[in-house]
């Protein structure tokens, strides 16, 4: 029985079992009552011939009591069949359907439970669920990432900037003279330069930092768990990136970066971004190829 429930039983099989049991009990009840009635009728006739009418009445009463007992017995058995049928329907059909409805509303995969048809339905649903989940993840990744650099895009940055505003450092990075590189070497080289910058940033910064391509040749980085006292950590990471950008062994020209940095301590996303942008403009005003920190409104340049 356990194996039957574990492997699943067809709904059609449940119906067949119920019908066969009902027919079998009805047929047995018919045979039993018919045979008993004929036997007692014959006995009653014989009794009327050889015994008194009083004895015949007693025999008929015994026959009636016997038939009543048989009818009660079969009624109990029929009730047992009905209860068993209700159990099958509840355990193999209704309970799994209730679980399926709950899981579907919660957008979760379905457990394999109940009748074989329901188990097949759950497997088919789970296959579609996994395909849809993968498709949605792919679409979400495409919507939040830049196709060229594989970094977060502007849309993702906007969401992250509003989420992380306390205990963070925001960096805005521009590639110096990028338009000139595009004009001189072509857009293919320009794309490779963007990919190189992205690759160096991902290699230098932490997994918990959010690196984004803000647009064109501009990048942003949200560094978590940062404060102005940790400026040296940012400087060391930027130094590694700059060193990599001066390496021409890959056939790409040297490039430099202009970087503005601000620190967030619960201010709005726009205020933090504006502070970093002001620091970036300070670097550009000083001839580019440098970095400036904006600490509570004070611009601190770093060469």
C-alpha positions as a printed Julia matrix, in Angstrom:
303×3 Matrix{Float64}:
   0.0     0.0     0.0
   2.85    2.4     0.87
   4.52    1.65   -2.44
   1.24    2.26   -4.23
   0.8     5.69   -2.66
   4.47    6.56   -3.12
   4.51    5.72   -6.83
   1.07    7.16   -7.47
  -2.21    5.58   -8.57
  -4.28    6.68  -11.53
  -7.57    8.49  -10.96
  -9.2     6.05  -13.38
  -7.93    3.19  -11.2
  -9.55    4.79   -8.15
 -12.87    4.95   -9.99
 -12.54    1.32  -11.12
 -11.79    0.16   -7.56
 -14.84    1.97   -6.19
 -17.15    0.64   -8.91
 -15.9    -2.94   -8.57
 -16.28   -2.89   -4.78
 -19.78   -1.46   -5.02
 -20.85   -4.04   -7.62
 -19.25   -6.89   -5.68
 -20.97   -5.98   -2.41
 -24.31   -5.46   -4.15
 -24.03   -8.83   -5.9
 -23.05  -10.63   -2.7
 -25.9    -8.98   -0.82
 -28.33  -10.03   -3.55
 -27.12  -13.64   -3.56
 -27.11  -13.9     0.21
 -30.56  -12.46    0.76
 -32.1   -14.37   -2.15
 -30.62  -17.7    -1.05
 -31.59  -17.14    2.56
 -35.15  -16.2     1.65
 -35.62  -19.3    -0.51
 -34.19  -21.52    2.22
 -36.48  -20.11    4.86
 -39.5   -20.2     2.58
 -38.91  -23.92    2.02
 -38.39  -24.44    5.74
 -41.55  -22.49    6.48
 -43.57  -24.65    4.1
 -42.16  -27.82    5.66
 -42.82  -26.43    9.11
 -46.45  -25.65    8.27
 -46.85  -29.28    7.07
 -45.28  -31.1    10.01
 -45.41  -28.65   12.88
 -47.77  -26.14   14.3
 -48.4   -22.68   12.93
 -46.72  -21.26   16.03
 -43.45  -23.05   15.2
 -43.67  -21.78   11.6
 -44.04  -18.22   12.82
 -40.98  -18.6    15.05
 -38.93  -19.89   12.12
 -40.0   -16.98    9.97
 -39.02  -14.61   12.76
 -35.58  -16.2    12.94
 -35.22  -15.81    9.21
 -36.15  -12.16    9.43
 -33.62  -11.57   12.2
 -30.91  -13.34   10.22
 -31.6   -11.23    7.15
 -31.54   -8.08    9.26
 -28.13   -9.07   10.64
 -26.81   -9.69    7.12
 -28.14   -6.39    5.87
 -26.46   -4.59    8.78
 -23.21   -6.41    8.09
 -23.24   -5.43    4.45
 -24.23   -1.88    5.37
 -21.13   -1.69    7.6
 -18.97   -3.06    4.81
 -20.5    -0.59    2.35
 -19.8     2.24    4.78
 -16.2     1.06    5.02
 -15.97    1.19    1.21
 -17.36    4.74    1.2
 -14.9     5.85    3.89
 -12.01    4.25    2.0
 -13.16    6.0    -1.19
 -13.31    9.36    0.59
  -9.79    8.73    1.95
  -8.45    7.95   -1.53
 -10.04   11.04   -3.05
  -8.88   13.27   -0.18
  -5.33   11.87    0.04
  -4.64   11.39   -3.66
  -6.58   14.26   -5.24
  -7.93   17.0    -2.96
  -4.95   17.41   -0.61
  -2.37   17.59   -3.46
  -4.57   20.1    -5.31
  -4.71   22.34   -2.22
  -0.9    22.21   -1.97
  -0.54   22.92   -5.7
  -2.8    25.97   -5.5
  -0.8    27.34   -2.54
   2.54   26.75   -4.3
   1.35   28.28   -7.58
   0.13   31.42   -5.77
   3.54   31.66   -4.08
   5.35   31.12   -7.44
   7.1    28.02   -6.12
   7.73   24.59   -7.71
   5.21   21.84   -7.03
   5.97   18.72   -4.95
   5.19   15.36   -6.55
   2.18   14.17   -4.59
  -1.1    12.35   -5.13
  -2.43   10.42   -8.09
  -0.2     9.63  -11.04
  -1.9    12.23  -13.25
  -1.23   14.92  -10.63
   2.4    13.82  -10.35
   2.75   14.13  -14.11
   1.13   17.57  -13.91
   3.59   18.67  -11.21
   6.59   17.5   -13.26
   5.31   19.33  -16.35
   4.66   22.48  -14.31
   8.1    22.31  -12.67
   9.79   22.03  -16.07
   7.94   25.13  -17.28
   8.68   26.85  -13.94
  12.44   26.29  -14.31
  12.42   27.43  -17.95
  10.46   30.56  -17.06
  12.73   31.25  -14.08
  15.85   31.0   -16.25
  14.26   33.21  -18.91
  13.29   35.83  -16.32
  16.76   35.77  -14.79
  18.27   36.22  -18.23
  15.93   39.13  -18.97
  16.61   40.71  -15.58
  20.37   40.34  -16.09
  20.09   41.93  -19.53
  17.98   44.77  -18.12
  20.47   45.51  -15.33
  23.8    44.94  -17.1
  25.74   46.62  -19.85
  26.11   44.31  -22.84
  29.65   45.45  -23.71
  31.35   45.44  -20.31
  29.05   43.06  -18.37
  28.95   45.63  -15.58
  25.81   47.02  -13.97
  24.18   49.66  -16.17
  22.7    53.1   -15.43
  19.33   51.62  -14.5
  20.89   49.29  -11.95
  23.05   52.12  -10.57
  20.0    54.3    -9.94
  18.41   51.5    -7.89
  21.63   50.73   -6.0
  22.32   54.4    -5.26
  18.97   54.73   -3.5
  19.51   51.46   -1.64
  23.06   52.2    -0.4
  23.39   55.69    1.09
  24.95   55.13    4.5
  28.57   54.13    5.11
  29.51   54.11    1.43
  31.96   55.73   -0.95
  30.76   56.77   -4.4
  33.32   57.0    -7.19
  32.75   58.58  -10.61
  35.41   57.73  -13.19
  35.95   59.21  -16.67
  38.4    57.94  -19.29
  40.46   60.97  -20.27
  40.23   61.9   -23.95
  38.13   58.88  -24.86
  36.49   60.6   -27.82
  39.93   61.23  -29.29
  40.81   57.53  -28.97
  37.62   56.63  -30.81
  38.4    59.11  -33.58
  42.04   58.01  -33.88
  41.86   54.25  -33.43
  38.23   53.5   -34.29
  35.26   52.3   -32.26
  36.53   48.73  -32.06
  39.59   49.88  -30.11
  37.35   52.16  -28.06
  35.15   49.2   -27.12
  38.21   47.17  -26.14
  39.43   50.03  -23.95
  36.06   50.13  -22.18
  36.24   46.36  -21.64
  39.81   46.68  -20.33
  38.78   49.34  -17.82
  35.84   47.2   -16.7
  38.07   44.14  -16.33
  40.65   46.03  -14.24
  37.98   47.55  -12.01
  36.41   44.15  -11.32
  39.82   42.67  -10.55
  40.85   45.47   -8.19
  37.71   46.17   -6.21
  35.88   43.94   -3.77
  33.06   41.56   -4.51
  30.84   43.67   -2.24
  31.46   46.8    -4.35
  29.06   47.66   -7.17
  30.79   48.64  -10.41
  28.6    50.23  -13.07
  28.99   51.64  -16.54
  27.11   54.88  -16.11
  27.18   55.72  -19.81
  29.68   56.29  -22.6
  33.17   56.4   -21.04
  31.88   57.12  -17.52
  31.89   54.52  -14.73
  30.61   54.59  -11.16
  31.51   52.45   -8.16
  29.56   52.13   -4.92
  31.91   50.88   -2.21
  30.17   49.56    0.88
  31.44   49.83    4.47
  33.57   52.89    3.7
  34.27   56.24    5.38
  36.68   59.16    4.8
  39.29   57.62    7.1
  39.68   54.77    4.59
  40.73   56.99    1.67
  44.05   55.15    1.44
  42.22   51.93    0.6
  40.59   53.63   -2.38
  43.9    55.17   -3.45
  45.65   51.78   -3.45
  42.94   50.19   -5.57
  42.96   53.06   -8.04
  46.75   52.77   -8.3
  46.42   49.15   -9.42
  43.88   50.13  -12.08
  46.04   52.98  -13.36
  49.07   50.72  -13.62
  47.09   48.26  -15.71
  45.85   51.0   -18.05
  49.45   52.07  -18.75
  50.36   48.55  -19.86
  50.34   48.4   -23.69
  51.33   44.74  -24.06
  47.77   43.96  -25.15
  48.1    46.29  -28.13
  45.83   48.97  -26.68
  47.01   52.58  -26.16
  47.7    54.02  -22.73
  44.77   55.74  -21.04
  44.34   57.73  -17.83
  41.37   58.3   -15.53
  39.81   61.28  -13.83
  38.08   60.25  -10.59
  35.83   62.01   -8.1
  34.93   60.42   -4.77
  32.33   61.3    -2.13
  31.16   59.57    1.04
  27.6    58.84    2.02
  26.38   59.07    5.57
  22.62   58.9     5.1
  22.27   61.78    2.62
  20.06   61.43   -0.44
  21.37   59.62   -3.51
  21.33   62.88   -5.49
  23.39   64.72   -2.84
  26.0    61.95   -2.72
  26.25   61.88   -6.51
  26.53   65.66   -6.77
  29.35   65.67   -4.2
  31.31   63.06   -6.2
  30.6    64.96   -9.42
  31.99   68.16   -7.89
  35.16   66.28   -6.94
  35.41   64.97  -10.51
  35.15   68.47  -11.96
  37.96   69.58   -9.65
  40.18   66.92  -11.25
  39.21   68.07  -14.74
  39.87   71.7   -13.84
  43.36   70.67  -12.71
  44.14   69.02  -16.06
  42.63   65.53  -15.62
  44.54   62.3   -14.8
  43.96   62.47  -11.07
  41.56   61.91   -8.19
  39.81   64.18   -5.7
  37.84   63.38   -2.55
  34.87   65.41   -1.43
  34.72   65.08    2.37
  31.84   67.03    3.89
  32.13   69.71    1.21
  35.93   69.97    1.33
  37.72   68.96   -1.87
  40.92   67.01   -1.21
  42.97   66.41   -4.38
  45.18   63.37   -4.87
  47.65   63.19   -7.71
